[in-house]
């Protein structure tokens, strides 16, 4: 199960919009504080979604393997495919942005993280599919917690890595992260749509196979 969780977590971690927002905060004043608060808000919403999903799938009466598992995978696959137009229609921000030296309030950085996760249509269905894998494994309570920690940690890796790089190489990181943001801005639609398409088709095939 662990390899599957890691693969799912890495796929869920591919969120160009979230990474671009994080980098924007890191190019302003107090980059470590604001990016950490953004990560905290993002992580708390992600964890809340995971706990709710695990409760509904596992503790809410879904205790035995049944065709319902297949229908859940099909539903998640459909959600992934339906999210593709949403990811594709995201409008790129114009190059005129707030000055890099301008700061934002800590509360805004925190709420921005939570809001970014709530509208993260590429991460949510893939992450929930990982929660479904955990539920389907019928683990003990503490094993469920450990599996959720692993899935969540891997999902957050694309936000954690830039912060760590900035802490270690602050001057070089600022230039590199700015280049990464420009690249993501150009390719975010293709990246998001590709991940959703691949995972959507995978979940549909997996779900249909389980039902049939």
TIKOLPA-761462 format. One record per residue (C-alpha): x, y, z; residue number from 1. Coordinates in steps of 0.2 Angstrom, whole numbers. Example, Ala and Ser with C-alpha at 12.3 -4.5 7.8 and 13.67 -1.06 7.14 Angstrom:
REM TIKOLPA-761462
<atom X="62" Y="-22" Z="39" i="1"/>
<atom X="68" Y="-5" Z="36" i="2"/>
END
This chain:
REM TIKOLPA-761462
<atom X="0" Y="0" Z="0" i="1"/>
<atom X="14" Y="12" Z="4" i="2"/>
<atom X="21" Y="13" Z="-14" i="3"/>
<atom X="3" Y="17" Z="-20" i="4"/>
<atom X="1" Y="31" Z="-7" i="5"/>
<atom X="17" Y="39" Z="-12" i="6"/>
<atom X="13" Y="39" Z="-30" i="7"/>
<atom X="-5" Y="46" Z="-26" i="8"/>
<atom X="3" Y="59" Z="-15" i="9"/>
<atom X="15" Y="64" Z="-28" i="10"/>
<atom X="1" Y="66" Z="-41" i="11"/>
<atom X="-9" Y="76" Z="-28" i="12"/>
<atom X="6" Y="87" Z="-24" i="13"/>
<atom X="7" Y="93" Z="-42" i="14"/>
<atom X="-3" Y="110" Z="-40" i="15"/>
<atom X="5" Y="123" Z="-50" i="16"/>
<atom X="-7" Y="137" Z="-44" i="17"/>
<atom X="-3" Y="133" Z="-25" i="18"/>
<atom X="16" Y="133" Z="-29" i="19"/>
<atom X="15" Y="150" Z="-38" i="20"/>
<atom X="5" Y="158" Z="-24" i="21"/>
<atom X="18" Y="151" Z="-12" i="22"/>
<atom X="32" Y="158" Z="-22" i="23"/>
<atom X="24" Y="175" Z="-23" i="24"/>
<atom X="23" Y="176" Z="-4" i="25"/>
<atom X="41" Y="171" Z="-3" i="26"/>
<atom X="46" Y="185" Z="-15" i="27"/>
<atom X="39" Y="198" Z="-2" i="28"/>
<atom X="44" Y="204" Z="15" i="29"/>
<atom X="45" Y="191" Z="29" i="30"/>
<atom X="45" Y="176" Z="16" i="31"/>
<atom X="48" Y="162" Z="29" i="32"/>
<atom X="34" Y="168" Z="40" i="33"/>
<atom X="21" Y="171" Z="27" i="34"/>
<atom X="25" Y="155" Z="17" i="35"/>
<atom X="25" Y="145" Z="33" i="36"/>
<atom X="8" Y="152" Z="37" i="37"/>
<atom X="2" Y="149" Z="20" i="38"/>
<atom X="8" Y="131" Z="21" i="39"/>
<atom X="-1" Y="129" Z="38" i="40"/>
<atom X="-18" Y="135" Z="31" i="41"/>
<atom X="-16" Y="124" Z="16" i="42"/>
<atom X="-11" Y="109" Z="27" i="43"/>
<atom X="-25" Y="111" Z="39" i="44"/>
<atom X="-39" Y="111" Z="26" i="45"/>
<atom X="-30" Y="96" Z="17" i="46"/>
<atom X="-30" Y="86" Z="34" i="47"/>
<atom X="-48" Y="91" Z="37" i="48"/>
<atom X="-53" Y="84" Z="20" i="49"/>
<atom X="-43" Y="68" Z="23" i="50"/>
<atom X="-51" Y="65" Z="41" i="51"/>
<atom X="-69" Y="68" Z="34" i="52"/>
<atom X="-66" Y="57" Z="19" i="53"/>
<atom X="-58" Y="43" Z="30" i="54"/>
<atom X="-73" Y="44" Z="43" i="55"/>
<atom X="-86" Y="43" Z="29" i="56"/>
<atom X="-77" Y="29" Z="20" i="57"/>
<atom X="-70" Y="19" Z="35" i="58"/>
<atom X="-78" Y="23" Z="51" i="59"/>
<atom X="-95" Y="28" Z="43" i="60"/>
<atom X="-100" Y="9" Z="40" i="61"/>
<atom X="-89" Y="5" Z="25" i="62"/>
<atom X="-81" Y="-9" Z="34" i="63"/>
<atom X="-81" Y="-23" Z="21" i="64"/>
<atom X="-75" Y="-24" Z="3" i="65"/>
<atom X="-89" Y="-22" Z="-9" i="66"/>
<atom X="-93" Y="-16" Z="-27" i="67"/>
<atom X="-96" Y="1" Z="-18" i="68"/>
<atom X="-77" Y="3" Z="-18" i="69"/>
<atom X="-77" Y="2" Z="-37" i="70"/>
<atom X="-91" Y="15" Z="-38" i="71"/>
<atom X="-81" Y="27" Z="-27" i="72"/>
<atom X="-66" Y="25" Z="-39" i="73"/>
<atom X="-77" Y="28" Z="-54" i="74"/>
<atom X="-84" Y="44" Z="-45" i="75"/>
<atom X="-67" Y="50" Z="-41" i="76"/>
<atom X="-61" Y="47" Z="-59" i="77"/>
<atom X="-76" Y="57" Z="-66" i="78"/>
<atom X="-72" Y="71" Z="-54" i="79"/>
<atom X="-54" Y="71" Z="-60" i="80"/>
<atom X="-60" Y="72" Z="-78" i="81"/>
<atom X="-73" Y="86" Z="-74" i="82"/>
<atom X="-59" Y="96" Z="-65" i="83"/>
<atom X="-49" Y="97" Z="-81" i="84"/>
<atom X="-60" Y="111" Z="-89" i="85"/>
<atom X="-58" Y="120" Z="-73" i="86"/>
<atom X="-40" Y="119" Z="-72" i="87"/>
<atom X="-39" Y="123" Z="-91" i="88"/>
<atom X="-49" Y="139" Z="-89" i="89"/>
<atom X="-39" Y="147" Z="-75" i="90"/>
<atom X="-33" Y="164" Z="-81" i="91"/>
<atom X="-15" Y="168" Z="-80" i="92"/>
<atom X="-11" Y="184" Z="-70" i="93"/>
<atom X="-3" Y="198" Z="-79" i="94"/>
<atom X="15" Y="201" Z="-76" i="95"/>
<atom X="11" Y="217" Z="-66" i="96"/>
<atom X="10" Y="211" Z="-49" i="97"/>
<atom X="12" Y="219" Z="-31" i="98"/>
<atom X="30" Y="225" Z="-28" i="99"/>
<atom X="41" Y="211" Z="-21" i="100"/>
<atom X="45" Y="222" Z="-5" i="101"/>
<atom X="27" Y="224" Z="0" i="102"/>
<atom X="22" Y="213" Z="14" i="103"/>
<atom X="5" Y="205" Z="18" i="104"/>
<atom X="-3" Y="202" Z="35" i="105"/>
<atom X="0" Y="185" Z="43" i="106"/>
<atom X="-19" Y="182" Z="45" i="107"/>
<atom X="-20" Y="184" Z="26" i="108"/>
<atom X="-6" Y="172" Z="22" i="109"/>
<atom X="-14" Y="159" Z="33" i="110"/>
<atom X="-32" Y="161" Z="25" i="111"/>
<atom X="-24" Y="162" Z="8" i="112"/>
<atom X="-17" Y="145" Z="11" i="113"/>
<atom X="-33" Y="138" Z="16" i="114"/>
<atom X="-43" Y="146" Z="2" i="115"/>
<atom X="-30" Y="140" Z="-11" i="116"/>
<atom X="-33" Y="122" Z="-5" i="117"/>
<atom X="-52" Y="123" Z="-5" i="118"/>
<atom X="-52" Y="128" Z="-23" i="119"/>
<atom X="-38" Y="116" Z="-28" i="120"/>
<atom X="-48" Y="105" Z="-40" i="121"/>
<atom X="-33" Y="96" Z="-46" i="122"/>
<atom X="-27" Y="90" Z="-28" i="123"/>
<atom X="-43" Y="86" Z="-19" i="124"/>
<atom X="-50" Y="71" Z="-30" i="125"/>
<atom X="-33" Y="63" Z="-31" i="126"/>
<atom X="-29" Y="65" Z="-12" i="127"/>
<atom X="-46" Y="58" Z="-8" i="128"/>
<atom X="-42" Y="43" Z="-19" i="129"/>
<atom X="-27" Y="40" Z="-8" i="130"/>
<atom X="-39" Y="41" Z="7" i="131"/>
<atom X="-50" Y="28" Z="-1" i="132"/>
<atom X="-34" Y="17" Z="-3" i="133"/>
<atom X="-31" Y="19" Z="16" i="134"/>
<atom X="-49" Y="15" Z="20" i="135"/>
<atom X="-50" Y="0" Z="8" i="136"/>
<atom X="-35" Y="-8" Z="17" i="137"/>
<atom X="-45" Y="-10" Z="33" i="138"/>
<atom X="-30" Y="-5" Z="45" i="139"/>
<atom X="-30" Y="-3" Z="63" i="140"/>
<atom X="-33" Y="15" Z="70" i="141"/>
<atom X="-14" Y="20" Z="73" i="142"/>
<atom X="-10" Y="12" Z="56" i="143"/>
<atom X="-24" Y="23" Z="48" i="144"/>
<atom X="-16" Y="38" Z="56" i="145"/>
<atom X="2" Y="34" Z="50" i="146"/>
<atom X="-4" Y="31" Z="33" i="147"/>
<atom X="-14" Y="48" Z="33" i="148"/>
<atom X="2" Y="56" Z="39" i="149"/>
<atom X="12" Y="49" Z="25" i="150"/>
<atom X="-1" Y="53" Z="11" i="151"/>
<atom X="-2" Y="71" Z="18" i="152"/>
<atom X="16" Y="74" Z="20" i="153"/>
<atom X="20" Y="68" Z="2" i="154"/>
<atom X="5" Y="79" Z="-5" i="155"/>
<atom X="13" Y="94" Z="4" i="156"/>
<atom X="31" Y="91" Z="-3" i="157"/>
<atom X="30" Y="103" Z="-17" i="158"/>
<atom X="26" Y="117" Z="-5" i="159"/>
<atom X="38" Y="111" Z="9" i="160"/>
<atom X="53" Y="110" Z="-3" i="161"/>
<atom X="53" Y="128" Z="-9" i="162"/>
<atom X="53" Y="134" Z="9" i="163"/>
<atom X="67" Y="122" Z="14" i="164"/>
<atom X="77" Y="128" Z="-1" i="165"/>
<atom X="74" Y="146" Z="4" i="166"/>
<atom X="80" Y="143" Z="22" i="167"/>
<atom X="96" Y="135" Z="16" i="168"/>
<atom X="100" Y="146" Z="1" i="169"/>
<atom X="90" Y="162" Z="3" i="170"/>
<atom X="99" Y="173" Z="-10" i="171"/>
<atom X="100" Y="160" Z="-23" i="172"/>
<atom X="83" Y="153" Z="-20" i="173"/>
<atom X="75" Y="170" Z="-23" i="174"/>
<atom X="81" Y="170" Z="-41" i="175"/>
<atom X="78" Y="152" Z="-44" i="176"/>
<atom X="60" Y="152" Z="-37" i="177"/>
<atom X="56" Y="167" Z="-47" i="178"/>
<atom X="61" Y="158" Z="-63" i="179"/>
<atom X="51" Y="143" Z="-57" i="180"/>
<atom X="35" Y="154" Z="-55" i="181"/>
<atom X="37" Y="161" Z="-73" i="182"/>
<atom X="39" Y="143" Z="-80" i="183"/>
<atom X="24" Y="137" Z="-70" i="184"/>
<atom X="14" Y="152" Z="-76" i="185"/>
<atom X="17" Y="146" Z="-94" i="186"/>
<atom X="14" Y="128" Z="-92" i="187"/>
<atom X="1" Y="127" Z="-77" i="188"/>
<atom X="-14" Y="122" Z="-88" i="189"/>
<atom X="-5" Y="108" Z="-97" i="190"/>
<atom X="3" Y="101" Z="-81" i="191"/>
<atom X="-14" Y="101" Z="-71" i="192"/>
<atom X="-24" Y="94" Z="-86" i="193"/>
<atom X="-12" Y="80" Z="-89" i="194"/>
<atom X="-11" Y="74" Z="-71" i="195"/>
<atom X="-30" Y="75" Z="-69" i="196"/>
<atom X="-32" Y="65" Z="-86" i="197"/>
<atom X="-20" Y="52" Z="-81" i="198"/>
<atom X="-27" Y="49" Z="-64" i="199"/>
<atom X="-45" Y="51" Z="-70" i="200"/>
<atom X="-43" Y="37" Z="-83" i="201"/>
<atom X="-33" Y="26" Z="-70" i="202"/>
<atom X="-47" Y="28" Z="-57" i="203"/>
<atom X="-61" Y="24" Z="-70" i="204"/>
<atom X="-52" Y="8" Z="-76" i="205"/>
<atom X="-49" Y="3" Z="-58" i="206"/>
<atom X="-67" Y="6" Z="-53" i="207"/>
<atom X="-75" Y="-2" Z="-68" i="208"/>
<atom X="-64" Y="-17" Z="-66" i="209"/>
<atom X="-69" Y="-19" Z="-48" i="210"/>
<atom X="-88" Y="-17" Z="-52" i="211"/>
<atom X="-87" Y="-29" Z="-67" i="212"/>
END
